[in-house]
């Protein structure tokens, strides 16, 4: 037995001495401010606690080392210290998704008690063990200094109070509760009588399953049931767009990739379920996988019902070949981008329980709860209305939580057992299972005349979408639709192919194809400038999109702020010796002939509570704030009394939180709903309106598919615009990034700046270090530390410059900013490296 003090109370422990402190805190004590982000890999810092006055990673601290120890988690920190640090994080915008925040706060508490006035360099050294995928670290560093200054003088802090209206830095919704660990994430939810489940994945990327032997697992103590594909009462194959993703692989069927689920085990604990999984034996007929995307085009079918090359986006404007032939300058090249893992800090988790009426209630971190509902209902053989999905705002998504993941398995197991069930993936499983950023191969030619005007663009692109379609064809559609970037190019010839392989699926990730093609395009632009001795800034300015000009799809634009973005970078460009410049455009809305819509419900609960319901996922980007602040702007209601909720029980069906569209769509829907509320408030108090409900909606149904034979195509209702500058020092290392972004209307300056800083940070990783290589259908590594995500000390200065050119559609003129933050980054870095050493790079990540 060992004895220790936990949060001021004496504890005795006589369990497994090899159990981690993290497991003990979360599972035995239910102290859930401590988070599990890396599953014991000591890679993310989310599990940081204080032991004997030092900050330690609880995931690799064994219980046997804790005899006589004094342990503190955020739940036991002195109230003043916790409160001051947390409020500093909130006021400085250091909390986005917030999953990493309690770990950072634990580290900060220890740092400040030893060094109350740390420099930025000392802060960066202290937080080296931590990852944040949202913020780019800059606001965290600022918050730590801010907290230290207050603690030094024993000053108290309060969360900033604002009107909540548009244009003010209203603190992020629920940021304080999230920062201190009081706001639950999915894996923090525990129900009485809850069971736990684990999954067995395929041992091979492509193999016929001959026999599944589960006898030993079924007999294992603590196991309640072993589940196979034959136990699924409804559909066995689902999917976001194409119904091609196998929920589980049954005997006689062939696996498609290493993340295919073969068996599920439901048990008394996660550990027992995993021990039982290890006892399951599967006999396979191993087959040769298709892993080379070009060979796969005409190779053995990944899915028998359709060819591997199953989608092509193709369109032309004019005669690009002739224009290229007649142009004075042509830059051609074969460019390649890599597979990328989202590395959201919160791993996939789901909790489901019976609703007592034959249906299911699912707690989901998904980017689309109504899409979850649809697919879960298919699997269970229920009507959609029998499945209720409650959004638990997640710990980062970036596109990686669009596909169904484990929500279907969790609901299935709960349905079969008629008891609550939780599944939480380990980090290695997360990396195997969910779709990644597409590797894209681009054969591109860009031409210009002797006067320095762009004349033509030709692009042949191929994307490896892996084993399942996910939204792969839409990603490649964006590669095609954004091929001309921020420039007017009159002659266009575009072809983008989407191809199945037996690699891990690829789908949505922040940027969604636009950043892949920006890397190729902007490299060609710089090459043309060198050939023609054109000034790189002026060439871009002269060719930049303006109102009335068209994109590569032929869409005529209005509200274009690209030249203003370039103006914001002009001084920095000419003041520095080694610089790289890149421009970007990124759509808002799914468009492409599909409908974008949003609905909201405003309910007056009491004079002190207004409930605002919408269907979009809060994942750190601040969509709850956008809804709340729009309501405050329209009605003058105080933000302090507004509760924001996303729950399919409201029956306001909304699509995926993707395509940088949530701000515009939810804002316009709230404005619509608030019209009658505003009118009522002119003659009534909130107390007099208690019980009243106001509904609103916004629908965009006027877009067209790229290449459609229409006179004035509208592919997307709106676009965002940006230009970024990468500045190198005399040694060729990145000194700073300057990012100028046209937001149309900056709805919340603090959140805007944080989004762009986080986007640039992610773009720098994409440019320099991040990769997820595969060999023969297997991962080279499934370790989080080897994903290449940049840490604070590796992240250069990021300067954000806001531009506001009003959009004709968005609320108050606002444009989407969630994705465009990283679209031009890798291209700017590649061009900066070329300015330093004269070596053109054709592949990401870039070599130095």
Secondary structure, 3 states (H helix, E strand, C coil): CEEEEECCEEEEECCCCCCEHHHHHHHHCCCCCCCCCCCCCCCCCCCEEEECCEEEEHHHCEHHHCCCCEEECHHHCCHHHHHHHHHHHHHCCCCCCCCCHHHHHHHHHHHHHHCCCCCHHHHHHHHHHCCCCCCCCHHHHHHHHHHHHHHHCCCCCCCCCCCCCCCCCCCCCCHHHHHCCCCCCHHHCCCCCCEEEEEEECCCCCEEEEEEECHHHHHCCCEEEEECHHHCCCCCEECCCCCCEECCCCCCCECCCCCCEEEEEEECCHHHHHHHHCCCEEEEEECCCCCCHHHHCCCCCCCCCCCCEEEEEEEEECCHHHHHHHCCEEEEEEEECCCECCCCCCCCEEEEEECCCCCEEEEECCCCHHHHHHHHHHHHCCCHHHEEEEECCCCCCCCCCCCCCCHHHHHHHHHHHCCCEEEECCHHHHHHHCCEECEEEEEEEEEECCCCCEEEEEEEEEEEEECCCCCHHHHHHHHHHCCCCCECCCEEEEEEEEEECCCCCECCCCCCCHHHHHHHHHHHHHHHHHHHCCCHHHHHHHHECCCCCECCCCCECCCCCHHHHHHHHHHHHHHCCEEEEEEEEEEECCCCCCCEEEEEEEEEEECCEEEEECCCCCCCCCHHHHHHHHHHHHHCCCHHHEEEECEHHHCCCCCCCCCCCHHHHHHHHHHHHHHHHHHHHCCCCCHHHCCCEEEEEEEECCCCCCCCCCCCCCCCCEEEEEEEEEEECCCCCEEEEEEEEECCCCCCHHHHHHHHHHHHHHHHHHHHCCCCCEECCEECCCCHHHHCCCCHHHCCEEEEEEECCCCCCCHHHCCCCCCHHHCCHHHHHHHHHHHHHCCCCCECCCCC
